[in-house]
Amino acid sequence: MIFNELANKVNKIRQSRTKDIRGNRTKNMIIGAGIGSAVGVAAGILFAPKSGSETRKVIADRAGKTVKNLKDNVAATKARIVASSTEKKSRSHKTGENSDETEKETLKK
């Protein structure tokens, strides 16, 4: 009995350590991928065949387009949410009126 309990505790500790090691490996791999990506982007910009001013212009243009697309998407999403909420409000209001009328008729009977 004592040996079984001791063996179970040892297995739990081993599993816990294995889980911690796997978590650290995953975290380190994600950090490494992020750093590698940043270094790759920096190297690509530095060793690009275009001049610095041309590269900066391209980056600024793409950033501007991205911001414009983001603003458009946010505006479209806002419009859809407003339309949906207005429609739901209208439906619930109509449902409420119908149920009021039904209750009035039931009370009259």
N, C-alpha and C positions, 0 to 999 in steps of 0.2 A: 504494500500500500504506500509506504513512504517513498519507495523508489519510483512508483508510478507518478505520484504527485510531483516529485522532483523532476522527473523526465518531462512532464507536462509543462512545468514552469520554464524549463530550459528551452523547450520547443517554442513557447510563447515569446520568450526573449529573443530567440533566433529569428522568428518571423517578424518581430517588431524591428529588429536591426536591419533585416533584409528590406523591409518596407521603407525605412528611413534612407537606406543607401540608394534604392531605386528612385525615391523622390529627389534626392540630391543630384543624381545623374541626370534626371529629366530637367531639373532647374538649370544645371550647368550647361546642358546641351542647348536649351533655349537662349541662355545668355550668350553662349558662343555663337549661335546662329545670328543673333542680333548684332553682335560686334563684327562678325564677318560680313554681314550685309552692309553695315555702315562703312567699313573699310573698303568694300567693293565699290560702293557708290562714290566715295571720295576718290578712289583711284580712277574710276571711270571719268569723273569730272576733270581731274587733273591731267589725265593723259588723253583727253578727247582731241580729235583732229581739228576742232573749231577753236577759235580764240576765246579768251575769257569773256570778253564782252558779248560775243555771239552766244556763248553757253548761258550766260546770265540772262540774256534776253529770252532764250528758249525756255529757261526755267521759270522766268517771270510770266511768260505767256501761258505756259501750262498751268501754273499756279492760279492765274487769273481765270482760266477756263474752268478749273476744278472748283474754285470758289463760286463762280457763276452757276455751274451745274448743281452745286450743293444748295445754293439759295433757291434755285428753281424747284428742286426736289422738296425742300422744306415748305415752300409756298404751296406746291401741289398737294402735299400731304396734309397741310393745314386746311386747305379747301375741302379735301375729302372728309376730314374729321368733322368740320363744321357742317357739311351737307349731311353726313350720316347722323350726327347728333340732332340736327333739325328734323330730319325724317323720323327718327325714333321718338322725339318729343311730340311730333304731330300724331304719330300712331298711338302713343300712350294717351294723349289727350282725347283722341277719338274713342279709344277703348274705354276711357273713363266716362265719357259722355254716354256711350252705349250702355255701360253697366249701370249708370245712374238712372237712365230711362227704364231699364229692365227692373231695377229695384222699385221704382215708383209704381210701375204696373203691378208688380207683385204685391206691394202694400195696398194698392187700390182694391185688389181682389180679396 
